[in-house]
Amino acid sequence: MDEEKILTPAHEDYVKAIYMLYSRGVEVTNSALANQLKVAPASATNMVKKLSDLGLVTYEPYQSIALTPAGELVALEVLRHHRLLELYLHDKLNLPWEMVHEEAERLEHVLSEALEDAIAAALGNPTVDPHGDPIPTKDGKVESVAGLALSLAELKHPYTIVRVLLQDAERLIYLGAMQLYPNATVTVLKRAPFDGPLLIEVDGEHHALAHDLAECIIVK
């Protein structure tokens, strides 16, 4: 299959979404995929059938959707483009971390291999993007990011943020206002019961952080 001639941005968006769901431990059903991409279930079904014909997914009605080895390589290539672009936009063009995701979504499909290599070289062949998400290697390998959710952190023990599992701009702005970026040091001082807010300390400042946001911050 000549991917450059056959695959469209929509194809790539779908295989990337399938990979992202699977990597988060979510069963990749048609409804989960439709929800992830904000499309109608019928549209998702039609596209998955096309991806199956292209040999990128395995699909049976009412069963989980899975990427084939070829599909996974496509997903990782698109993800590499996306995360390299995020880091370049953030580090070289000084775009704030809440803006880079949407911009990278637009550019990831048109990035040539030569420009991909040039961006990687200019960034020093990085391994993570501005949110701490791992950047796949050129040959399709992904290093896992070890850690635990801040919501589970030991009280009064300093941790380093290694990853923020969010792309929503408003929430990223909110976390950024508290300096909750990767590599920041954070300490949980108190934890309210029944999934209530956490009292945290960052750079000598105390903040209340909602439990569901703390679940999205990975620390070690």
C-alpha positions as a printed NumPy array, in Angstrom:
array([[  0.   ,   0.   ,   0.   ],
       [  1.314,   3.446,  -0.94 ],
       [  0.262,   5.334,   2.188],
       [  1.195,   8.768,   0.833],
       [ -1.282,   8.379,  -2.051],
       [ -4.047,   6.513,  -0.259],
       [ -4.253,   7.86 ,   3.27 ],
       [ -6.121,  11.088,   3.919],
       [ -5.952,  13.306,   7.017],
       [ -9.256,  11.739,   8.127],
       [ -7.749,   8.239,   7.915],
       [ -4.802,   9.397,   9.992],
       [ -7.036,  11.089,  12.567],
       [ -8.947,   7.851,  13.073],
       [ -5.927,   5.567,  13.472],
       [ -4.378,   8.077,  15.886],
       [ -7.603,   8.228,  17.901],
       [ -7.782,   4.422,  18.057],
       [ -4.191,   4.305,  19.286],
       [ -4.823,   6.993,  21.914],
       [ -7.899,   5.223,  23.285],
       [ -6.085,   1.889,  23.445],
       [ -3.016,   3.457,  25.106],
       [ -5.274,   4.849,  27.867],
       [ -6.73 ,   1.411,  28.508],
       [-10.101,   2.27 ,  26.964],
       [-11.928,  -0.432,  25.004],
       [-12.041,   0.851,  21.432],
       [-15.7  ,   0.484,  20.535],
       [-17.432,   2.358,  17.75 ],
       [-19.201,   4.595,  20.28 ],
       [-15.935,   5.346,  22.129],
       [-14.269,   6.266,  18.842],
       [-17.19 ,   8.449,  17.748],
       [-17.097,  10.227,  21.111],
       [-13.329,  10.735,  20.917],
       [-13.56 ,  12.312,  17.462],
       [-16.902,  14.077,  18.065],
       [-18.562,  12.479,  15.041],
       [-21.778,  10.542,  14.528],
       [-21.548,   6.787,  15.25 ],
       [-22.576,   6.041,  11.649],
       [-19.676,   8.145,  10.362],
       [-17.255,   6.293,  12.632],
       [-18.57 ,   2.927,  11.42 ],
       [-18.141,   3.898,   7.774],
       [-14.586,   5.094,   8.316],
       [-13.594,   2.016,  10.325],
       [-14.815,  -0.166,   7.451],
       [-12.611,   1.826,   5.068],
       [ -9.646,   1.453,   7.409],
       [-10.287,  -2.276,   7.526],
       [-10.234,  -2.421,   3.718],
       [ -6.885,  -0.594,   3.813],
       [ -5.5  ,  -3.174,   6.242],
       [ -5.072,  -0.672,   9.069],
       [ -7.606,  -2.087,  11.562],
       [ -9.301,  -5.344,  12.387],
       [-13.036,  -4.878,  12.65 ],
       [-16.065,  -7.059,  13.263],
       [-19.529,  -5.597,  14.002],
       [-20.181,  -5.197,  17.747],
       [-16.57 ,  -6.119,  18.576],
       [-13.633,  -4.01 ,  19.748],
       [-11.611,  -2.229,  17.075],
       [ -7.871,  -2.908,  16.966],
       [ -5.019,  -1.538,  14.894],
       [ -3.042,  -3.909,  12.7  ],
       [  0.77 ,  -3.598,  12.824],
       [  0.555,  -1.4  ,   9.713],
       [ -2.12 ,   0.745,  11.352],
       [ -0.068,   1.156,  14.5  ],
       [  2.924,   2.366,  12.478],
       [  0.731,   4.982,  10.789],
       [ -0.662,   6.107,  14.163],
       [  2.801,   6.414,  15.696],
       [  4.115,   8.374,  12.72 ],
       [  1.254,  10.878,  12.982],
       [  1.729,  11.055,  16.747],
       [  5.455,  11.695,  16.275],
       [  4.648,  14.568,  13.906],
       [  2.078,  15.963,  16.336],
       [  4.271,  15.913,  19.428],
       [  7.364,  17.212,  17.651],
       [  5.273,  20.086,  16.314],
       [  3.878,  20.815,  19.784],
       [  7.374,  21.028,  21.226],
       [  8.711,  23.128,  18.349],
       [  5.815,  25.577,  18.603],
       [  6.304,  25.816,  22.361],
       [ 10.096,  25.91 ,  22.63 ],
       [ 11.078,  27.71 ,  19.423],
       [  8.042,  29.888,  18.697],
       [  7.048,  30.505,  22.332],
       [  3.414,  29.45 ,  21.97 ],
       [  1.868,  28.647,  25.38 ],
       [  1.227,  24.984,  26.101],
       [ -2.543,  25.4  ,  25.877],
       [ -2.304,  26.523,  22.218],
       [  0.074,  23.991,  20.703],
       [ -2.31 ,  21.026,  20.484],
       [ -4.789,  22.656,  18.116],
       [ -2.013,  24.074,  15.944],
       [ -0.262,  20.706,  15.746],
       [ -3.575,  19.051,  14.795],
       [ -3.653,  21.258,  11.694],
       [ -0.021,  20.712,  10.701],
       [  0.636,  17.059,  11.536],
       [ -0.764,  15.725,   8.244],
       [  1.372,  17.888,   5.948],
       [  4.754,  17.506,   7.655],
       [  7.302,  15.972,   5.268],
       [  9.872,  13.438,   6.415],
       [ 12.656,  15.942,   5.717],
       [ 10.997,  18.632,   7.842],
       [ 10.234,  16.093,  10.582],
       [ 13.941,  15.188,  10.726],
       [ 14.957,  18.854,  10.726],
       [ 12.587,  19.715,  13.579],
       [ 13.775,  16.729,  15.619],
       [ 17.395,  17.732,  15.085],
       [ 16.722,  21.383,  15.956],
       [ 15.119,  20.238,  19.219],
       [ 17.959,  17.842,  20.068],
       [ 15.948,  14.675,  19.299],
       [ 13.586,  15.103,  22.269],
       [ 11.7  ,  12.298,  23.974],
       [  8.685,  14.198,  25.397],
       [  6.421,  17.066,  24.316],
       [  5.412,  20.132,  26.41 ],
       [  2.808,  18.088,  28.305],
       [  5.255,  15.285,  29.093],
       [  3.725,  12.927,  26.511],
       [  6.334,  10.595,  24.986],
       [  7.393,  11.295,  21.398],
       [  7.553,   8.094,  19.31 ],
       [ 10.935,   7.387,  17.761],
       [ 11.533,   7.395,  14.018],
       [ 11.198,   3.604,  13.962],
       [  7.913,   3.559,  15.88 ],
       [  8.939,   2.899,  19.474],
       [  7.396,   4.666,  22.459],
       [  8.989,   4.907,  25.89 ],
       [  6.501,   4.597,  28.72 ],
       [  6.315,   7.457,  31.236],
       [  6.413,   5.937,  34.715],
       [  4.643,   7.582,  37.617],
       [  1.414,   7.806,  39.575],
       [ -1.489,  10.215,  39.604],
       [ -1.076,  13.186,  41.926],
       [ -4.415,  12.214,  43.483],
       [ -2.649,   9.119,  44.885],
       [  0.515,  10.865,  46.059],
       [  1.814,  10.448,  49.599],
       [  1.038,  13.438,  51.797],
       [  3.805,  15.966,  52.556],
       [  6.229,  14.267,  50.167],
       [  7.667,  16.27 ,  47.221],
       [  7.06 ,  14.854,  43.738],
       [  8.145,  15.915,  40.27 ],
       [  5.48 ,  16.299,  37.589],
       [  6.349,  14.147,  34.585],
       [  3.16 ,  14.299,  32.499],
       [ -0.151,  16.162,  32.246],
       [ -2.887,  14.087,  30.61 ],
       [ -4.918,  17.013,  29.315],
       [ -5.27 ,  18.902,  26.039],
       [ -8.216,  21.118,  26.998],
       [ -6.996,  24.71 ,  26.716],
       [ -9.006,  26.137,  29.631],
       [ -7.78 ,  23.476,  32.043],
       [ -4.186,  23.854,  30.86 ],
       [ -4.377,  27.61 ,  31.417],
       [ -5.732,  26.931,  34.907],
       [ -2.94 ,  24.467,  35.733],
       [ -0.347,  26.791,  34.237],
       [ -1.514,  29.597,  36.516],
       [ -0.522,  27.323,  39.408],
       [  2.815,  26.454,  37.707],
       [  1.774,  22.812,  37.384],
       [  4.03 ,  22.116,  34.408],
       [  6.216,  19.047,  33.759],
       [  9.384,  19.142,  35.886],
       [  7.708,  21.295,  38.562],
       [  7.9  ,  20.081,  42.176],
       [  4.543,  19.608,  43.903],
       [  3.613,  18.459,  47.408],
       [  0.172,  17.312,  48.543],
       [ -0.441,  18.783,  51.988],
       [ -4.03 ,  17.641,  52.604],
       [ -6.593,  15.498,  50.834],
       [-10.323,  16.015,  51.421],
       [-12.437,  12.839,  51.756],
       [-14.896,  11.527,  49.148],
       [-12.769,  12.656,  46.192],
       [-12.708,  16.223,  47.446],
       [-10.043,  18.782,  46.553],
       [ -6.366,  18.508,  47.425],
       [ -4.362,  21.215,  49.131],
       [ -1.047,  21.378,  47.278],
       [  2.147,  23.401,  47.437],
       [  4.004,  24.53 ,  44.298],
       [  6.934,  26.969,  44.438],
       [  6.015,  27.936,  47.984],
       [  2.411,  28.752,  47.028],
       [ -0.605,  26.856,  48.337],
       [ -3.512,  25.982,  46.026],
       [ -6.699,  23.92 ,  46.122],
       [ -6.808,  21.425,  43.256],
       [ -9.871,  19.445,  42.218],
       [ -9.528,  15.68 ,  42.537],
       [-10.342,  15.018,  38.861],
       [ -7.56 ,  17.383,  37.771],
       [ -5.129,  15.743,  40.192],
       [ -5.919,  12.426,  38.506],
       [ -4.616,  13.879,  35.228],
       [ -1.247,  14.954,  36.647],
       [  1.368,  12.182,  36.651],
       [  4.212,  12.511,  39.156],
       [  7.192,  10.58 ,  40.389]])
